[in-house]
Amino acid sequence: MTQTSKLICPNCGAEMNQHATKVDYDIVDPEVIDPVFGGVLKEAYFCPACGHTELKTARSPLVAT
């Protein structure tokens, strides 16, 4: 499992919960496509206080930096 940093809600300032990590295959820029997954990993976050959702680009745990 990848380790993520905490994300603060831009609307209300509460700490957001990470719900999932998904692969976005609709990316056309080959520079940002993860070679392992064939797309871009995105972390989905939800704010329990106000209901705001946010997507953040994640890094593959399998690719060396």
DSSP file (Angstrom, degrees, kcal/mol; ACC not computed):
  #  RESIDUE AA STRUCTURE BP1 BP2  ACC     N-H-->O    O-->H-N    N-H-->O    O-->H-N    TCO  KAPPA ALPHA  PHI   PSI    X-CA   Y-CA   Z-CA
    1    1 A M              0   0    0      0, 0.0     2,-0.1     0, 0.0     0, 0.0   0.000 360.0 360.0 360.0 137.9    0.0    0.0    0.0
    2    2 A T        -     0   0    0      1,-0.0     2,-0.5    57,-0.0    58,-0.0  -0.472 360.0-125.1 -78.2 151.8    1.3    3.5   -0.8
    3    3 A Q        -     0   0    0     -2,-0.1     2,-0.3    58,-0.0    -1,-0.0  -0.861  30.4-165.4 -98.5 128.8    1.7    6.0    1.9
    4    4 A T        -     0   0    0     -2,-0.5     2,-0.2    54,-0.0     3,-0.1  -0.785  18.5-118.1-114.4 155.6   -0.1    9.3    1.2
    5    5 A S        -     0   0    0     -2,-0.3     2,-0.1     1,-0.1    -1,-0.0  -0.542  42.9 -93.3 -84.4 158.1    0.1   12.7    2.8
    6    6 A K        -     0   0    0     -2,-0.2     2,-0.5     1,-0.0    -1,-0.1  -0.449  36.7-146.5 -71.4 143.9   -2.9   14.2    4.5
    7    7 A L        -     0   0    0      9,-0.5     9,-3.1    -2,-0.1     2,-0.4  -0.956   4.6-148.8-115.8 128.9   -5.1   16.3    2.4
    8    8 A I  B     -A   15   0A   0     -2,-0.5     7,-0.2     7,-0.2     6,-0.1  -0.812  27.4-109.2 -97.8 134.8   -6.9   19.3    3.9
    9    9 A C     >  -     0   0    0      5,-3.2     4,-1.6    -2,-0.4    -1,-0.0  -0.424  17.6-149.8 -63.4 126.7  -10.3   20.3    2.4
   10   10 A P  T  4 S+     0   0    0      0, 0.0    -1,-0.2     0, 0.0    -2,-0.0   0.692  93.9  51.3 -71.4 -16.9  -10.0   23.6    0.5
   11   11 A N  T  4 S+     0   0    0      3,-0.1    -2,-0.0     1,-0.0    -3,-0.0   0.907 131.5   2.7 -85.0 -45.8  -13.6   24.4    1.4
   12   12 A C  T  4 S-     0   0    0      2,-0.1    -1,-0.0    40,-0.0    -4,-0.0   0.539  89.6-117.1-124.7  -9.7  -13.7   24.0    5.2
   13   13 A G     <  +     0   0    0     -4,-1.6     2,-0.1     1,-0.3     3,-0.0   0.472  65.7 136.7  87.0   1.7  -10.2   23.1    6.4
   14   14 A A        -     0   0    0     -6,-0.1    -5,-3.2     1,-0.1     2,-0.4  -0.417  64.7 -96.6 -78.0 158.0  -11.1   19.6    7.7
   15   15 A E  B     -A    8   0A   0     -7,-0.2    -7,-0.2    -2,-0.1     2,-0.2  -0.611  42.1-135.8 -75.2 131.4   -8.9   16.6    7.1
   16   16 A M        -     0   0    0     -9,-3.1    -9,-0.5    -2,-0.4     2,-0.4  -0.567   9.2-126.4 -89.7 152.6  -10.1   14.6    4.1
   17   17 A N  E     -B   46   0B   0     29,-3.0    29,-2.4    -2,-0.2     2,-0.5  -0.815  17.4-129.9 -97.2 134.4  -10.4   10.8    4.0
   18   18 A Q  E     +B   45   0B   0     -2,-0.4    27,-0.3    27,-0.2     3,-0.1  -0.732  28.7 175.1 -82.6 130.5   -8.7    8.8    1.1
   19   19 A H  E     -     0   0B   0     25,-3.3     2,-0.3    -2,-0.5    26,-0.2   0.780  53.9 -14.0-105.0 -35.9  -11.2    6.4   -0.4
   20   20 A A  E     -B   44   0B   0     24,-1.1    24,-2.9     2,-0.0     2,-0.5  -0.990  44.5-132.1-161.8 162.0   -9.5    4.8   -3.4
   21   21 A T  E     +B   43   0B   0     -2,-0.3     2,-0.3    22,-0.2    22,-0.2  -0.993  36.5 177.7-122.5 121.6   -6.6    4.8   -5.8
   22   22 A K  E     -B   42   0B   0     20,-3.0    20,-3.2    -2,-0.5     2,-0.5  -0.792  30.2-117.2-121.8 160.9   -7.8    4.4   -9.4
   23   23 A V  E     -B   41   0B   0     -2,-0.3     2,-0.7    18,-0.2    18,-0.2  -0.894  20.1-151.9-100.2 126.5   -6.1    4.4  -12.8
   24   24 A D  E     +B   40   0B   0     16,-3.2    16,-2.2    -2,-0.5     3,-0.4  -0.882  15.2 179.1 -97.5 111.2   -7.1    7.2  -15.2
   25   25 A Y        +     0   0    0     -2,-0.7    -1,-0.1    14,-0.2    16,-0.0   0.473  63.6  84.9 -90.6  -3.7   -6.7    5.8  -18.7
   26   26 A D        +     0   0    0     14,-0.1     2,-0.4     2,-0.0    -1,-0.2   0.071  60.7 118.8 -88.5  25.6   -7.9    9.0  -20.4
   27   27 A I        -     0   0    0     -3,-0.4     6,-0.0     1,-0.1     0, 0.0  -0.789  38.8-177.1 -94.8 131.6   -4.5   10.7  -20.3
   28   28 A V        +     0   0    0     -2,-0.4    -1,-0.1     1,-0.0     3,-0.0   0.598  56.5  94.7-103.1 -13.6   -2.9   11.6  -23.7
   29   29 A D    >>  -     0   0    0      1,-0.2     3,-1.4     2,-0.0     4,-0.7  -0.704  58.6-160.9 -82.1 109.6    0.4   13.0  -22.5
   30   30 A P  T 34 S+     0   0    0      0, 0.0     3,-0.2     0, 0.0    -1,-0.2   0.705  84.5  70.3 -65.4 -17.9    3.0   10.1  -22.6
   31   31 A E  T 34 S+     0   0    0      1,-0.2    -2,-0.0    -3,-0.0    -3,-0.0   0.798 105.9  36.8 -67.0 -28.9    5.3   11.9  -20.2
   32   32 A V  T <4 S+     0   0    0     -3,-1.4     2,-0.3     2,-0.1    -1,-0.2   0.505  87.6 113.2-104.6  -5.7    2.9   11.4  -17.3
   33   33 A I  S  < S-     0   0    0     -4,-0.7     7,-0.2    -3,-0.2    -8,-0.1  -0.517  70.5-123.8 -71.3 129.4    1.6    7.9  -18.0
   34   34 A D  B  >> -D   39   0C   0      5,-3.6     4,-2.5    -2,-0.3     5,-0.6  -0.611  14.2-146.9 -71.6 121.6    2.7    5.3  -15.5
   35   35 A P  T  45S+     0   0    0      0, 0.0    -1,-0.1     0, 0.0    -2,-0.0   0.747  95.0  51.7 -66.5 -22.3    4.5    2.6  -17.4
   36   36 A V  T  45S+     0   0    0      1,-0.1    -2,-0.0     3,-0.1    -3,-0.0   0.908 122.4  26.8 -78.2 -43.5    3.3   -0.1  -15.0
   37   37 A F  T  45S-     0   0    0      2,-0.3     3,-0.1    -3,-0.1    -1,-0.1   0.608  96.5-127.5 -99.2 -14.3   -0.4    0.7  -15.1
   38   38 A G  T  <5S+     0   0    0     -4,-2.5     2,-0.2     1,-0.3    -5,-0.1   0.701  84.3  43.6  75.2  18.7   -0.7    2.3  -18.5
   39   39 A G  B   <S-D   34   0C   0     -5,-0.6    -5,-3.6    -7,-0.1     2,-0.5  -0.805  99.2 -67.6-162.0-158.4   -2.4    5.4  -17.2
   40   40 A V  E     -B   24   0B   0    -16,-2.2   -16,-3.2    -2,-0.2     2,-0.3  -0.958  41.2-128.4-116.0 128.6   -2.1    7.9  -14.3
   41   41 A L  E     -B   23   0B   0     -2,-0.5    17,-3.0    17,-0.4     2,-0.4  -0.587  27.9-169.6 -74.8 132.2   -2.8    6.8  -10.7
   42   42 A K  E     -BC  22  57B   0    -20,-3.2   -20,-3.0    -2,-0.3     2,-0.5  -0.984  14.3-145.7-125.3 134.1   -5.3    9.1   -9.0
   43   43 A E  E     -BC  21  56B   0     13,-3.6    13,-2.1    -2,-0.4     2,-0.5  -0.855  15.3-145.8 -96.4 131.0   -6.2    9.2   -5.3
   44   44 A A  E     -BC  20  55B   0    -24,-2.9   -25,-3.3    -2,-0.5   -24,-1.1  -0.858  17.8-171.5-100.0 128.9   -9.8   10.0   -4.5
   45   45 A Y  E     -BC  18  54B   0      9,-2.8     9,-1.9    -2,-0.5     2,-0.4  -0.885   8.0-164.4-120.7 150.7  -10.5   12.0   -1.3
   46   46 A F  E     -BC  17  53B   0    -29,-2.4   -29,-3.0    -2,-0.3     7,-0.2  -0.999  17.4-135.1-134.9 135.2  -13.8   12.9    0.5
   47   47 A C     >  -     0   0    0      5,-2.5     4,-1.8    -2,-0.4   -31,-0.2  -0.814   8.4-161.1 -91.0 119.4  -14.3   15.5    3.2
   48   48 A P  T  4 S+     0   0    0      0, 0.0    -1,-0.1     0, 0.0   -32,-0.1   0.698  87.8  53.4 -71.9 -17.5  -16.5   14.1    6.0
   49   49 A A  T  4 S+     0   0    0    -34,-0.2   -33,-0.0     3,-0.1    -2,-0.0   0.917 129.6   5.9 -84.0 -46.0  -17.3   17.7    7.2
   50   50 A C  T  4 S-     0   0    0      2,-0.1    -1,-0.1   -36,-0.0     0, 0.0   0.531  93.5-116.1-120.0  -8.4  -18.7   19.3    4.0
   51   51 A G     <  +     0   0    0     -4,-1.8     2,-0.1     1,-0.3     0, 0.0   0.501  57.5 153.7  88.5   3.4  -18.8   16.5    1.4
   52   52 A H        -     0   0    0     -6,-0.1    -5,-2.5    -5,-0.0     2,-0.3  -0.386  29.5-151.4 -65.8 142.2  -16.3   18.0   -1.0
   53   53 A T  E     -C   46   0B   0     -7,-0.2     2,-0.3    -2,-0.1    -7,-0.2  -0.883  13.3-175.6-115.6 152.2  -14.4   15.5   -3.2
   54   54 A E  E     -C   45   0B   0     -9,-1.9    -9,-2.8    -2,-0.3     2,-0.4  -0.998  15.3-149.1-146.9 140.8  -10.9   15.9   -4.6
   55   55 A L  E     -C   44   0B   0     -2,-0.3     2,-0.4   -11,-0.2   -11,-0.2  -0.940  17.1-174.9-111.6 137.6   -8.7   13.9   -7.0
   56   56 A K  E     -C   43   0B   0    -13,-2.1   -13,-3.6    -2,-0.4     2,-0.2  -0.995  30.2-111.6-133.2 136.1   -4.9   14.0   -6.6
   57   57 A T  E     -C   42   0B   0     -2,-0.4   -15,-0.3   -15,-0.2     2,-0.2  -0.482  37.7-159.7 -66.9 132.5   -2.3   12.4   -8.8
   58   58 A A        -     0   0    0    -17,-3.0   -17,-0.4    -2,-0.2     2,-0.4  -0.642  12.7-120.6-108.5 167.2   -0.5    9.5   -7.0
   59   59 A R        -     0   0    0     -2,-0.2   -19,-0.0   -19,-0.1   -57,-0.0  -0.867  29.9-109.0-108.0 144.6    2.8    7.8   -7.7
   60   60 A S    >   -     0   0    0     -2,-0.4     3,-0.8     1,-0.1   -20,-0.0  -0.525  15.4-147.1 -69.8 132.3    3.2    4.2   -8.4
   61   61 A P  T 3  S+     0   0    0      0, 0.0    -1,-0.1     0, 0.0    -2,-0.0   0.616  97.2  58.4 -73.3  -9.9    4.8    2.2   -5.6
   62   62 A L  T 3  S+     0   0    0      2,-0.1     2,-0.5     1,-0.0    -2,-0.0   0.524  89.5  80.7 -97.6  -7.8    6.4   -0.1   -8.2
   63   63 A V  S <  S-     0   0    0     -3,-0.8     2,-0.1     2,-0.0   -29,-0.0  -0.881  78.3-128.2-106.4 127.2    8.3    2.6  -10.1
   64   64 A A              0   0    0     -2,-0.5    -2,-0.1     1,-0.1    -4,-0.1  -0.440 360.0 360.0 -69.5 143.0   11.7    3.8   -8.7
   65   65 A T              0   0    0     -2,-0.1    -1,-0.1     0, 0.0    -2,-0.0   0.429 360.0 360.0 -99.7 360.0   12.0    7.6   -8.5
